[in-house]
Amino acid sequence: MINTQPIFILGTGRCGTLQISELLQSTKVVESHHEYLFENILKPAVLYKMNYICDKDIRSILKEVYTPAIHYSSKKTWIDSSNALPWVVQPLYDLFPNAIFIHIVRDGRKVVSSFFNKFNNIIYDDESVSILMNWLEGEGIMPPPEKKYWRPTPLPGEDFYKEFSLYDRFERLSYYWKEVNLSIQSSFAFIPEAQKYTFKLEDIVSDECELMNFFDAVRVPYDSKYFQALKRPVNVAQPKNYLLTSDEKRKFNKICHKTMKKFKYLDKDEYVVEY
C-alpha cells in the first residue's frame, strides 16, 4: 500500500471539470475521477449545506465513500473533480488533513447559459425545485437521490431567501453560480495556504503558464501536449453559443454582480466558445 495524496477539484459544473479530470486521467500518473459516486455525495452535501444533517453525519458519509477509494488506489495521487463538493470542504479537510483543494471558476454568464439552454432537465427545473421546496416546508416525502432534485435553496436570513420562490429557472441558475463559488471561497478560509488553489478556466485554456501552475498544484509532470488538448471542448451537448439576451443580462446582474466583480469578470465581454 502507498500513501496516496487526495485532491478535490471543485466547481459549479459546466466549468471544465470534466475535461480537466479526463486530461489528468490521460497522464497515467494519477487516478482521476469526475463526480465519483456523485449521487451518494450530492444529496447529503446539500442536506448538510441546508443544516439538515450535522458535522458528524456528513463526515461519516464522506468517510464511507472516499476513504476506501483513496486507500486502495494504486496511484500516488487520487483525484475527484466534482460539483457535489462545494458545501463539504471543511468536513473533507477534517477527514483528510493533507488533502489539496482546487477551485475552478468559469465566467458565470457561460455557466448559466450552458445549463439553461443545453441541460434543461438536470438542474433547477420547475418540478424538481417545487418538490424539494415543498418537502423542506414539511409537505410530502423526501425526494429521491436523483441529482435533479438536490441543489441548494437559500436559507432564512440568507441573500435571496424571500424572492427565491418567485425565481424562474434562469434566475435559480444564476443564484447557483453565485452560491457555489462563494461557498467554496468561504470554506477556503479554513484550509492552509499551501493546500488550496483557485484557477479560472479561461486562464488555464489560454495561458500555458497558468496551465503549468495548475499541473504543479496537482503534482503532475507537465507536457506541452496538454495545452493543445484543452483547446478541444468536451461534453458538448450542443456545439452552439447562446449569448445572454438583454433580459437575461438584467436578471443575471441583479443576482451575480458582486460575485462577478469578486472574480474580476465585470470588465470582460461575454466570450464565444470555438467548437
VOPAGU-2260 file (C-alpha; in pm, 1 decimal, decimal comma):
REM VOPAGU-2260
SITE   aa  ch    i         X         Y         Z
SITE  MET   A    0       0,0       0,0       0,0
SITE  ILE   A    1     121,5     355,1     -80,1
SITE  ASN   A    2      41,3     683,0      91,6
SITE  THR   A    3    -198,0     831,8    -162,4
SITE  GLN   A    4    -248,5    1208,2    -188,1
SITE  PRO   A    5    -616,7    1308,3    -219,5
SITE  ILE   A    6    -703,8    1610,6    -434,2
SITE  PHE   A    7   -1054,0    1753,8    -464,9
SITE  ILE   A    8   -1135,3    1977,6    -762,1
SITE  LEU   A    9   -1443,3    2188,8    -701,1
SITE  GLY   A   10   -1672,8    2386,6    -928,4
SITE  THR   A   11   -2025,8    2456,4   -1044,1
SITE  GLY   A   12   -2039,1    2215,4   -1334,8
SITE  ARG   A   13   -2008,6    2347,4   -1693,4
SITE  CYS   A   14   -1676,7    2493,8   -1580,4
SITE  GLY   A   15   -1429,4    2248,4   -1733,7
SITE  THR   A   16   -1403,7    1997,8   -1450,0
SITE  LEU   A   17   -1489,3    1701,2   -1673,4
SITE  GLN   A   18   -1232,3    1795,8   -1935,5
SITE  ILE   A   19    -969,0    1856,2   -1669,4
SITE  SER   A   20   -1044,5    1524,3   -1500,0
SITE  GLU   A   21   -1014,6    1335,0   -1827,9
SITE  LEU   A   22    -691,9    1515,9   -1912,8
SITE  LEU   A   23    -540,5    1422,4   -1575,7
SITE  GLN   A   24    -650,1    1060,6   -1615,8
SITE  SER   A   25    -480,2    1050,3   -1956,6
SITE  THR   A   26    -144,4    1125,7   -1793,2
SITE  LYS   A   27    -148,1     774,6   -1639,0
SITE  VAL   A   28      27,9     900,4   -1325,5
SITE  VAL   A   29    -284,0     976,1   -1119,4
SITE  GLU   A   30    -620,1     814,1   -1056,7
SITE  SER   A   31    -866,1    1081,7   -1164,3
SITE  HIS   A   32   -1245,5    1068,0   -1134,8
SITE  HIS   A   33   -1519,8    1300,2   -1249,2
SITE  GLU   A   34   -1805,4    1313,9    -995,9
SITE  TYR   A   35   -1705,2     999,6    -806,9
SITE  LEU   A   36   -2023,9     826,3    -677,1
SITE  PHE   A   37   -2197,1    1156,9    -744,1
SITE  GLU   A   38   -2547,0    1088,8    -613,8
SITE  ASN   A   39   -2405,7     928,9    -298,4
SITE  ILE   A   40   -2242,7    1262,5    -220,3
SITE  LEU   A   41   -2467,5    1532,0    -370,3
SITE  LYS   A   42   -2780,8    1469,8    -165,0
SITE  PRO   A   43   -2609,2    1460,1     176,9
SITE  ALA   A   44   -2387,9    1754,7      77,2
SITE  VAL   A   45   -2691,9    1968,6       1,9
SITE  LEU   A   46   -2866,4    1849,6     318,5
SITE  TYR   A   47   -2554,1    1946,0     513,4
SITE  LYS   A   48   -2543,5    2287,9     350,0
SITE  MET   A   49   -2907,3    2341,0     447,1
SITE  ASN   A   50   -2849,0    2230,2     808,4
SITE  TYR   A   51   -3047,0    1905,4     784,2
SITE  ILE   A   52   -2755,5    1682,2     882,9
SITE  CYS   A   53   -2474,5    1752,5    1127,8
SITE  ASP   A   54   -2094,5    1753,2    1101,1
SITE  LYS   A   55   -2065,3    1404,1    1245,7
SITE  ASP   A   56   -2311,2    1257,0     995,9
SITE  ILE   A   57   -2160,7    1418,9     687,3
SITE  ARG   A   58   -1812,1    1309,2     789,9
SITE  SER   A   59   -1939,6     953,2     828,6
SITE  ILE   A   60   -2089,7     960,4     477,2
SITE  LEU   A   61   -1779,1    1112,2     320,3
SITE  LYS   A   62   -1553,3     867,4     502,3
SITE  GLU   A   63   -1754,9     569,0     377,3
SITE  VAL   A   64   -1727,3     686,9      15,3
SITE  TYR   A   65   -1378,2     832,5      -5,4
SITE  THR   A   66   -1158,7     652,6     246,4
SITE  PRO   A   67   -1165,9     307,8      78,3
SITE  ALA   A   68   -1128,0     460,1    -269,2
SITE  ILE   A   69    -818,0     651,8    -167,2
SITE  HIS   A   70    -680,6     367,7      47,7
SITE  TYR   A   71    -693,7     111,0    -232,8
SITE  SER   A   72    -572,4     336,4    -512,3
SITE  SER   A   73    -260,4     211,4    -688,0
SITE  LYS   A   74    -153,0     567,3    -768,5
SITE  LYS   A   75      25,4     822,3    -554,8
SITE  THR   A   76    -248,0    1077,6    -627,3
SITE  TRP   A   77    -626,4    1024,2    -620,4
SITE  ILE   A   78    -848,3    1299,2    -761,6
SITE  ASP   A   79   -1220,0    1367,2    -760,8
SITE  SER   A   80   -1339,1    1655,3    -976,3
SITE  SER   A   81   -1697,9    1720,2    -871,6
SITE  ASN   A   82   -1968,6    1982,1    -829,4
SITE  ALA   A   83   -2114,3    1782,0    -538,0
SITE  LEU   A   84   -1836,9    1901,8    -306,5
SITE  PRO   A   85   -1857,5    2282,5    -264,8
SITE  TRP   A   86   -2052,8    2255,2      62,6
SITE  VAL   A   87   -1838,8    1987,7     229,7
SITE  VAL   A   88   -1486,3    2130,2     203,3
SITE  GLN   A   89   -1447,5    2164,5     579,0
SITE  PRO   A   90   -1563,2    1805,7     656,8
SITE  LEU   A   91   -1336,4    1672,6     381,6
SITE  TYR   A   92   -1042,9    1860,1     529,7
SITE  ASP   A   93   -1127,7    1720,4     874,0
SITE  LEU   A   94   -1111,5    1368,6     728,3
SITE  PHE   A   95    -811,8    1425,9     501,7
SITE  PRO   A   96    -595,3    1700,0     656,4
SITE  ASN   A   97    -331,6    1651,8     385,1
SITE  ALA   A   98    -583,9    1697,5     100,1
SITE  ILE   A   99    -539,3    1959,9    -169,4
SITE  PHE   A  100    -842,0    2163,0    -278,4
SITE  ILE   A  101    -864,1    2330,8    -618,7
SITE  HIS   A  102   -1142,2    2570,1    -713,9
SITE  ILE   A  103   -1215,1    2603,6   -1086,7
SITE  VAL   A  104   -1411,9    2918,3   -1173,6
SITE  ARG   A  105   -1570,0    2999,6   -1507,2
SITE  ASP   A  106   -1746,9    3318,0   -1616,5
SITE  GLY   A  107   -2097,1    3289,0   -1473,9
SITE  ARG   A  108   -2258,6    3403,5   -1796,1
SITE  LYS   A  109   -2121,0    3097,3   -1975,5
SITE  VAL   A  110   -2204,9    2854,5   -1693,8
SITE  VAL   A  111   -2562,7    2976,0   -1653,1
SITE  SER   A  112   -2623,1    2995,7   -2028,5
SITE  SER   A  113   -2490,4    2642,5   -2077,7
SITE  PHE   A  114   -2708,9    2494,0   -1805,6
SITE  PHE   A  115   -3012,7    2694,9   -1913,0
SITE  ASN   A  116   -3000,7    2626,9   -2286,0
SITE  LYS   A  117   -2836,7    2285,3   -2309,7
SITE  PHE   A  118   -2931,1    2090,0   -1994,8
SITE  ASN   A  119   -3297,3    2157,8   -1937,5
SITE  ASN   A  120   -3392,3    1874,4   -1702,9
SITE  ILE   A  121   -3094,4    1806,8   -1478,7
SITE  ILE   A  122   -3075,5    2116,1   -1259,2
SITE  TYR   A  123   -3332,2    2355,6   -1111,5
SITE  ASP   A  124   -3623,2    2254,3   -1332,4
SITE  ASP   A  125   -3957,3    2383,0   -1202,8
SITE  GLU   A  126   -4098,3    2046,8   -1094,6
SITE  SER   A  127   -3789,2    1927,5    -906,0
SITE  VAL   A  128   -3748,0    2259,3    -725,0
SITE  SER   A  129   -4114,3    2259,8    -628,0
SITE  ILE   A  130   -4088,3    1905,9    -487,3
SITE  LEU   A  131   -3777,3    1990,5    -285,4
SITE  MET   A  132   -3915,8    2317,1    -150,4
SITE  ASN   A  133   -4245,5    2151,7     -53,2
SITE  TRP   A  134   -4054,7    1883,7     135,8
SITE  LEU   A  135   -3843,8    2147,9     310,0
SITE  GLU   A  136   -4171,0    2305,4     424,6
SITE  GLY   A  137   -4295,9    1973,6     563,5
SITE  GLU   A  138   -4509,7    1852,6     274,3
SITE  GLY   A  139   -4473,1    1509,8     109,6
SITE  ILE   A  140   -4176,8    1276,5     142,0
SITE  MET   A  141   -3807,0    1338,6      86,6
SITE  PRO   A  142   -3715,5    1344,7    -285,8
SITE  PRO   A  143   -3512,2    1053,6    -423,5
SITE  PRO   A  144   -3134,3    1093,7    -460,3
SITE  GLU   A  145   -3150,4    1179,7    -832,0
SITE  LYS   A  146   -2931,8    1482,9    -891,8
SITE  LYS   A  147   -3209,2    1693,3   -1044,4
SITE  TYR   A  148   -3370,8    1732,0    -700,5
SITE  TRP   A  149   -3066,0    1816,9    -494,1
SITE  ARG   A  150   -2948,2    2172,0    -541,3
SITE  PRO   A  151   -2949,8    2426,3    -260,0
SITE  THR   A  152   -3208,5    2695,5    -199,9
SITE  PRO   A  153   -3143,3    2998,5      22,3
SITE  LEU   A  154   -3192,4    2956,9     396,6
SITE  PRO   A  155   -3385,5    3207,8     608,6
SITE  GLY   A  156   -3166,1    3510,6     659,9
SITE  GLU   A  157   -2953,5    3443,4     350,2
SITE  ASP   A  158   -2949,3    3660,2      39,2
SITE  PHE   A  159   -3240,4    3598,9    -199,9
SITE  TYR   A  160   -3438,8    3386,9      50,2
SITE  LYS   A  161   -3758,2    3592,3      16,8
SITE  GLU   A  162   -3755,5    3614,1    -362,5
SITE  PHE   A  163   -3622,8    3267,5    -447,4
SITE  SER   A  164   -3968,0    3103,6    -458,1
SITE  LEU   A  165   -4061,4    3350,6    -734,1
SITE  TYR   A  166   -3749,4    3294,9    -943,7
SITE  ASP   A  167   -3765,9    3139,6   -1287,4
SITE  ARG   A  168   -3514,8    2873,3   -1385,3
SITE  PHE   A  169   -3264,2    3121,5   -1527,0
SITE  GLU   A  170   -3262,8    3316,4   -1201,8
SITE  ARG   A  171   -3222,8    2998,5    -997,3
SITE  LEU   A  172   -2920,6    2902,0   -1207,2
SITE  SER   A  173   -2772,1    3248,0   -1156,0
SITE  TYR   A  174   -2817,8    3205,2    -780,3
SITE  TYR   A  175   -2649,9    2864,7    -804,2
SITE  TRP   A  176   -2339,7    3003,1    -976,8
SITE  LYS   A  177   -2305,3    3269,4    -710,6
SITE  GLU   A  178   -2375,0    3032,1    -422,5
SITE  VAL   A  179   -2129,6    2760,4    -525,8
SITE  ASN   A  180   -1835,3    2989,1    -591,9
SITE  LEU   A  181   -1883,0    3193,1    -275,5
SITE  SER   A  182   -1931,1    2877,9     -65,3
SITE  ILE   A  183   -1600,6    2738,1    -187,7
SITE  GLN   A  184   -1413,5    3060,1    -122,0
SITE  SER   A  185   -1568,6    3089,8     223,3
SITE  SER   A  186   -1463,6    2733,0     308,1
SITE  PHE   A  187   -1111,2    2803,2     185,7
SITE  ALA   A  188   -1061,2    3031,9     486,0
SITE  PHE   A  189   -1012,8    2714,2     693,7
SITE  ILE   A  190    -763,0    2549,2     456,4
SITE  PRO   A  191    -384,8    2609,0     482,8
SITE  GLU   A  192    -246,7    2828,7     204,9
SITE  ALA   A  193     -27,3    2550,8      64,0
SITE  GLN   A  194    -329,8    2322,4      18,6
SITE  LYS   A  195    -573,2    2548,5    -170,1
SITE  TYR   A  196    -569,6    2695,1    -518,5
SITE  THR   A  197    -810,5    2890,1    -736,3
SITE  PHE   A  198    -788,8    2888,5   -1116,0
SITE  LYS   A  199   -1008,3    3040,2   -1384,0
SITE  LEU   A  200   -1096,8    2806,0   -1668,5
SITE  GLU   A  201   -1044,3    3089,2   -1915,9
SITE  ASP   A  202    -685,8    3131,3   -1794,0
SITE  ILE   A  203    -577,2    2768,2   -1797,3
SITE  VAL   A  204    -705,3    2714,5   -2152,7
SITE  SER   A  205    -545,9    3033,6   -2290,7
SITE  ASP   A  206    -227,7    3081,8   -2087,8
SITE  GLU   A  207      16,0    2790,4   -2088,1
SITE  CYS   A  208     199,8    2926,3   -1782,9
SITE  GLU   A  209    -123,5    2914,8   -1586,2
SITE  LEU   A  210    -185,4    2556,4   -1700,0
SITE  MET   A  211     164,7    2470,2   -1582,7
SITE  ASN   A  212      78,1    2623,7   -1245,6
SITE  PHE   A  213    -230,2    2402,8   -1234,1
SITE  PHE   A  214     -23,2    2091,7   -1304,7
SITE  ASP   A  215     214,9    2193,9   -1028,1
SITE  ALA   A  216     -83,5    2217,8    -792,6
SITE  VAL   A  217    -196,2    1863,0    -872,7
SITE  ARG   A  218     160,3    1728,0    -855,0
SITE  VAL   A  219     161,5    1602,5   -1216,0
SITE  PRO   A  220     460,2    1649,9   -1452,4
SITE  TYR   A  221     368,8    1891,8   -1729,9
SITE  ASP   A  222     385,7    1829,2   -2104,3
SITE  SER   A  223     303,0    2090,9   -2368,9
SITE  LYS   A  224      63,5    1846,8   -2537,8
SITE  TYR   A  225    -181,6    1905,3   -2250,5
SITE  PHE   A  226    -222,3    2268,5   -2350,5
SITE  GLN   A  227    -325,0    2166,3   -2700,9
SITE  ALA   A  228    -564,4    1904,0   -2565,2
SITE  LEU   A  229    -756,2    2169,8   -2371,4
SITE  LYS   A  230    -827,7    2358,7   -2692,6
SITE  ARG   A  231   -1089,7    2096,4   -2783,1
SITE  PRO   A  232   -1407,6    2132,0   -2570,8
SITE  VAL   A  233   -1561,6    1806,8   -2444,3
SITE  ASN   A  234   -1906,6    1713,8   -2310,4
SITE  VAL   A  235   -2064,2    1946,1   -2565,3
SITE  ALA   A  236   -2440,3    1892,8   -2565,9
SITE  GLN   A  237   -2487,8    2141,0   -2849,0
SITE  PRO   A  238   -2193,5    2297,4   -3037,2
SITE  LYS   A  239   -2358,8    2638,4   -3026,1
SITE  ASN   A  240   -2310,1    2961,2   -2832,2
SITE  TYR   A  241   -2607,9    3111,7   -2654,1
SITE  LEU   A  242   -2517,8    3468,1   -2557,4
SITE  LEU   A  243   -2734,8    3620,3   -2287,4
SITE  THR   A  244   -3031,1    3825,3   -2400,1
SITE  SER   A  245   -3082,8    4174,0   -2258,7
SITE  ASP   A  246   -3345,2    4038,4   -2017,1
SITE  GLU   A  247   -3114,5    3756,0   -1907,2
SITE  LYS   A  248   -2831,0    4003,6   -1853,4
SITE  ARG   A  249   -3056,5    4212,1   -1629,6
SITE  LYS   A  250   -3158,2    3908,7   -1421,8
SITE  PHE   A  251   -2805,4    3774,6   -1402,1
SITE  ASN   A  252   -2652,0    4106,4   -1297,1
SITE  LYS   A  253   -2911,0    4159,4   -1026,4
SITE  ILE   A  254   -2806,3    3832,5    -861,4
SITE  CYS   A  255   -2440,9    3793,0    -959,0
SITE  HIS   A  256   -2296,3    4143,7    -992,1
SITE  LYS   A  257   -2092,4    4132,4    -669,1
SITE  THR   A  258   -1965,0    3780,9    -738,5
SITE  MET   A  259   -1866,1    3870,5   -1094,5
SITE  LYS   A  260   -1677,2    4167,4    -950,9
SITE  LYS   A  261   -1504,9    3946,9    -692,7
SITE  PHE   A  262   -1372,7    3714,8    -963,3
SITE  LYS   A  263   -1285,6    4007,4   -1195,0
SITE  TYR   A  264   -1524,7    3925,6   -1475,7
SITE  LEU   A  265   -1713,3    4257,3   -1480,8
SITE  ASP   A  266   -1467,6    4429,5   -1713,4
SITE  LYS   A  267   -1469,8    4144,2   -1964,8
SITE  ASP   A  268   -1714,4    4090,8   -2250,7
SITE  GLU   A  269   -1901,2    3761,2   -2271,8
SITE  TYR   A  270   -1682,7    3543,2   -2491,5
SITE  VAL   A  271   -1772,7    3297,9   -2768,3
SITE  VAL   A  272   -1655,5    2936,0   -2743,9
SITE  GLU   A  273   -1493,6    2795,5   -3058,2
SITE  TYR   A  274   -1620,0    2442,8   -3124,1
